[in-house]
């Protein structure tokens, strides 16, 4: 009886350990995916210059990343600093689009 109890306890502990490790791996995978997504958006937005098509959108992307809860804190801070460093440009009138 004691052997069966010890075996069951070890099996239960191993199951709990496996569940915790699986949860931790899933959490890290999600965080990595979120960081990659945020970083890709920041790099795209930072590459555009005044006068480029999509420049106004890139400023909006930086401002939105700065406030996203799921974006990593470092990326939110970087996006906030970049959006403040970007000089506003005059809006393009609809008739000026090619």
Protein Blocks (a to p, Z undefined) as FASTA:
>chain_A
ZZmmmmmmmmmmmmmmmmmmmmmmmmmmmmmmmmmmmmmmmmmmmmpcehiahklmmmmm
mmmmmmmmklcfklmmmmmmmmmmpccdddddfklpZZ
